[in-house]
Amino acid sequence: MVVHGRLSQRSYDRNGVEVVALEIDALVVGHDLTKGVSRFEKTVGHRGEGDADGSVDPGPVPVTASP
């Protein structure tokens, strides 16, 4: 997996022991294509349920990625 975002570090004291916490505020998470191939299908809404305007979602939309 590949994560793109902001890394933050904070330190605090817990019972006399310094603790360091690392946190990632992830903006994007995706497949790492350097290790092989991947298949991704983006779904929009829920299949078979109408939207507020009465339209129905056609289902998954295939997305192809090239390394």
Backbone as CSV, one residue per row, in Angstrom:
resi,resn,N_x,N_y,N_z,CA_x,CA_y,CA_z,C_x,C_y,C_z
1,MET,0.830,-1.173,0.000,0.000,0.000,0.000,0.883,1.249,0.000
2,VAL,0.383,2.278,-0.604,1.048,3.573,-0.629,0.122,4.562,0.069
3,VAL,0.691,5.345,0.979,-0.085,6.344,1.705,0.522,7.709,1.445
4,HIS,-0.314,8.675,1.072,0.137,10.040,0.845,-0.603,10.924,1.831
5,GLY,0.158,11.678,2.604,-0.479,12.547,3.587,0.550,13.253,4.441
6,ARG,0.133,13.621,5.633,0.978,14.383,6.541,1.356,13.515,7.742
7,LEU,2.652,13.412,8.029,3.156,12.660,9.175,3.422,13.634,10.311
8,SER,2.896,13.319,11.488,3.163,14.177,12.648,3.668,13.319,13.801
9,GLN,4.474,13.937,14.642,5.059,13.254,15.793,4.769,14.069,17.035
10,ARG,4.377,13.393,18.102,4.186,14.085,19.376,4.747,13.214,20.488
11,SER,5.251,13.858,21.494,5.809,13.163,22.653,5.028,13.565,23.893
12,TYR,4.858,12.607,24.800,4.206,12.901,26.069,4.745,11.960,27.136
13,ASP,4.476,12.294,28.364,4.974,11.514,29.500,3.840,10.653,30.053
14,ARG,4.102,9.355,30.198,3.123,8.447,30.788,3.783,7.703,31.939
15,ASN,3.437,8.093,33.158,3.982,7.465,34.364,5.509,7.497,34.399
16,GLY,6.076,8.646,34.018,7.523,8.805,34.063,8.254,8.259,32.852
17,VAL,7.545,7.738,31.868,8.163,7.189,30.658,7.764,8.067,29.481
18,GLU,8.762,8.517,28.713,8.463,9.330,27.536,7.925,8.437,26.425
19,VAL,6.774,8.795,25.889,6.133,8.045,24.816,6.111,8.929,23.574
20,VAL,6.477,8.336,22.440,6.455,9.059,21.168,5.361,8.445,20.305
21,ALA,4.460,9.265,19.802,3.372,8.809,18.936,3.564,9.391,17.546
22,LEU,3.492,8.532,16.536,3.551,8.948,15.140,2.158,8.767,14.551
23,GLU,1.646,9.800,13.887,0.318,9.751,13.300,0.379,10.193,11.847
24,ILE,-0.398,9.523,11.005,-0.493,9.894,9.594,-1.901,10.408,9.332
25,ASP,-1.985,11.627,8.811,-3.251,12.174,8.341,-3.287,11.865,6.849
26,ALA,-3.869,10.712,6.487,-3.821,10.209,5.116,-4.810,10.935,4.219
27,LEU,-4.312,11.440,3.106,-5.159,12.059,2.091,-5.547,11.032,1.033
28,VAL,-4.595,10.141,0.699,-4.820,9.135,-0.331,-4.154,7.832,0.106
29,VAL,-4.855,6.721,-0.094,-4.299,5.392,0.157,-4.551,4.576,-1.100
30,GLY,-3.509,3.895,-1.594,-3.686,3.135,-2.829,-2.756,1.954,-2.926
31,HIS,-2.870,1.238,-4.023,-2.067,0.050,-4.266,-0.678,0.437,-4.757
32,ASP,0.347,-0.282,-4.294,1.722,-0.076,-4.750,1.947,-0.954,-5.975
33,LEU,1.980,-0.351,-7.154,2.087,-1.108,-8.392,3.515,-1.531,-8.724
34,THR,4.496,-1.186,-7.886,5.868,-1.639,-8.146,6.040,-3.104,-7.797
35,LYS,5.126,-3.689,-7.053,5.224,-5.093,-6.632,4.380,-6.028,-7.484
36,GLY,3.661,-5.523,-8.462,2.833,-6.388,-9.293,1.710,-5.611,-9.941
37,VAL,0.605,-6.297,-10.189,-0.545,-5.677,-10.828,-1.694,-5.618,-9.837
38,SER,-2.647,-4.762,-10.136,-3.778,-4.571,-9.243,-5.024,-4.304,-10.059
39,ARG,-6.165,-4.620,-9.490,-7.436,-4.308,-10.136,-8.267,-3.491,-9.160
40,PHE,-8.823,-2.408,-9.649,-9.587,-1.494,-8.810,-10.911,-1.196,-9.489
41,GLU,-11.993,-1.282,-8.729,-13.298,-0.891,-9.240,-13.881,0.145,-8.315
42,LYS,-14.199,1.302,-8.869,-14.796,2.368,-8.090,-16.311,2.229,-8.149
43,THR,-16.937,2.190,-6.994,-18.390,2.136,-6.963,-18.920,3.501,-6.562
44,VAL,-20.006,3.881,-7.186,-20.629,5.171,-6.916,-22.023,4.887,-6.391
45,GLY,-22.273,5.261,-5.146,-23.592,5.009,-4.569,-23.814,3.526,-4.333
46,HIS,-25.073,3.133,-4.275,-25.443,1.740,-4.061,-26.255,1.259,-5.243
47,ARG,-25.914,0.103,-5.757,-26.582,-0.453,-6.927,-28.063,-0.709,-6.623
48,GLY,-28.919,-0.275,-7.535,-30.338,-0.552,-7.416,-31.117,0.460,-6.593
49,GLU,-30.448,1.323,-5.875,-31.155,2.325,-5.091,-31.164,3.632,-5.866
50,GLY,-32.262,4.319,-5.849,-32.364,5.585,-6.547,-31.745,6.712,-5.741
51,ASP,-31.206,7.699,-6.434,-30.696,8.900,-5.783,-31.855,9.825,-5.469
52,ALA,-31.554,10.942,-4.850,-32.589,11.913,-4.485,-33.356,12.402,-5.717
53,ASP,-32.672,12.451,-6.886,-33.332,12.932,-8.095,-34.047,11.809,-8.857
54,GLY,-34.064,10.588,-8.281,-34.762,9.468,-8.907,-33.909,8.646,-9.851
55,SER,-32.664,9.083,-10.125,-31.808,8.328,-11.029,-31.231,7.108,-10.310
56,VAL,-30.855,6.105,-11.085,-30.282,4.878,-10.538,-28.846,4.771,-10.983
57,ASP,-27.949,4.421,-10.053,-26.521,4.264,-10.344,-26.299,3.036,-11.224
58,PRO,-25.497,3.149,-12.307,-25.262,2.015,-13.183,-24.343,0.952,-12.593
59,GLY,-23.699,1.194,-11.455,-22.827,0.194,-10.833,-21.367,0.552,-10.939
60,PRO,-20.485,-0.481,-10.770,-19.040,-0.235,-10.768,-18.529,0.347,-12.070
61,VAL,-17.553,1.233,-11.960,-16.892,1.824,-13.121,-15.459,1.332,-13.113
62,PRO,-15.032,0.522,-14.123,-13.655,0.019,-14.122,-12.642,1.133,-14.316
63,VAL,-11.554,1.076,-13.570,-10.469,2.050,-13.660,-9.180,1.279,-13.896
64,THR,-8.395,1.667,-14.894,-7.151,1.002,-15.197,-5.979,1.895,-14.843
65,ALA,-4.954,1.310,-14.199,-3.764,2.067,-13.831,-2.556,1.469,-14.499
66,SER,-1.669,2.298,-14.991,-0.420,1.841,-15.598,0.732,2.289,-14.717
67,PRO,1.714,1.388,-14.475,2.851,1.789,-13.634,3.722,2.821,-14.286
